[in-house]
């Protein structure tokens, strides 16, 4: 019972959400993707392509055209020469200070969750294998000490090193609620969708 609190990235505050809306999970996820997308469009290409995949994952771009777009975006991400070896992107694929640019754990979490979703729809077995292996590597990286905080630290957040908008000097190298949201979502998807088949 009670209220479910939903975070609004733009305002950095919590607002109560009526409990009767809780069953509408897909609607909430679409709303969340929209709000996060508005915020992250102030950043670089990494969050932008992650959000394109995220919109597909929540059903906004379903059907052959949407799937084709999502697979194109996935290829852009995974083939990008500036994607680090641990698959957690820089805040911008074209950041001038690569390889010393800030990483964005939230973009990595969004991408991992979306790639897992996309792997369940693609009919291309080679692409499916690539999406799964890439998502798994992203989750392994995010679960490492480089990104995962120790219990009781990091203000209670799970992930460190996210970027909201570096050009706006907002939320740079900090923990973000939506980074944790998509990280947990990706972990649950992997546990519920992938592990039973392995």
N, C-alpha and C positions, 0 to 999 in steps of 0.2 A: 504494500500500500504506500501511500504518501506520494511524493513527487519524484520524478526522475529528472536529474539535472543534466542539461545539454549545454555544451560549451560553444560560445560564439567566438571564433578566432579573431574577428576584426576588433572586437571590443574587450577582449581579454577578461571576460566575466562570465559567470554562470547565470543561467536563468532557469526557473522551474518549468518543467514540461508536464502537463496534466497526465496523471497515471492512465487515463482512459485512452491515451494515444499510443501507449507502449506496444500494443499488438501490431501497429502499423510500422513494422520494422523497415520494410523497403522504402516507405515514404520518408522516414527519418533519415535513412542512409542517403537517399537522393538529395534531401535538403542539406545534409551535412556535406556531401560532395560539392554542392553548389556554393555553400558558404565558404568552404575551404578553398574552392577554386577561385572565388572572388579575391580572397586574400593572397593566394599564391600566384595569381597572374602578375603581381607586383615583383615577383622574383624572376628566375631565369628559365631556360628551356627544360631543365630537369623536372621541376614541379609541373610545368605545363604539359609535358608528355605524360607524366604520371597521372595527372588529372584526366587527360583524354582516356586513358585506360580505365581510370576509376569510374568515369561516367558510363563506359561500356559495362563495367562490372555490376553497376547498380540498375541496369536495364534501360538506360536512357538511349542507347545506341544499338538496340537489339536488331536482329535480322542481318541478311547478307551484307548490305552496305556498311552497317555499323561494325560488323565483325571484320570486314576487310580493312576498315580504317584502323581498328584496334590492333590488328596484326601488323599493319604498316607501322604504327607507332611503336609496337613492341620491337620490331626489327630495327627501327631507328635508335631506340634505347640500347639494345643489346649489341648492335654493331658500331655504336659510337666510339671512335678511337679515344675519346676523353673519359669513357666510363672506367673508373678504377677497377683493379683486379678483384677487390672484395665486393664489387657491384653496388656499393653505396655511393651515389653520385655526388659530385661537387654541387654547390648551390646553383651553378650555371655551367653548362657544358662548354661554354666559351669564356669562362672566367680568365682574366689576363694573368692571374698568378698561379695557375695550375702548374705543378702538382701541390702547391702550398695553399690552395683555395680552401675555404671552409667546406666541409662535407654537410650533407643534408639528410639526416637519418629519417626525417618524416617523408621525404620523397622516396627513399628506399622502401619504407614500410608500405606506402601507397602502391608502389610498383609491384612489390612482392604479392600483396593481396590481389591486385588486378591480374597479374600473370597467372596466379592459381585459378582464378575464375575463367580466364580466357582459355586455359588448358583444357577445361571441361567442355568447351564448345568447338574448338578447332577440329577439323577432320584430317588435318595434316599431321601424321604421326611424328614426323621429324620435328615439326614446330612444337607439338605438344611436349615432346621430351625436352626440348630446349627451354620452354617456358617453365616446366616443372623444376628442372635442374637449376635454372637461374633463380627462381623464387626460393628454392631451398638454400642456395648459396647466400642469397640476401638475408634470409632468416638466421642462418648460421653466423653471418657477419654481425647482424644486429644483436645477436645473443652473446657476442663476445665482449670482453672487458673494454674494448675500444668504444662501444656504444651503449652497452647495458650497464646501468648504474647499480651500485651495491645497495642492498636493503637498508633503508633508513637514511639514505643520502639522496642528493639531487632533488630535494623538495618533495620526495615521495613519487616522483615520476620514474617510469621505467627506462626511457631512452634519453641519452644525452646527445648533444651536437646536432640540433636541427636549426634550420634557417627559415624565417618567415619572409622577410624582405630585406636583403642586404643593401640594395640601392636606397631604400627608405630608412636604413639603419634601425630597423625594427625586428626584434626577435632574432638576433644573430648569435649563433652558437649557444643555444639555450634549449631546455626541454620544452616540448609543446604537447598539449593535451591530444591533439589530433594525430601526432606521431604515435603516441601510445595506443590510441584508438585503432589505427590501421595495423599496427604491429600485433595487437591481440587478435584482431579480426583475421589476419593472415595466419597466425599460429593455430587458431581454431579451424580455419579452412584446411590447413595442412593435416591437422589431426583427424578431422572428420571426413575429409574427401580422399586424402592420399594414403595415409597410413593403413586404412582397412584394406586397400588394394595391394599393399606391398608385402 
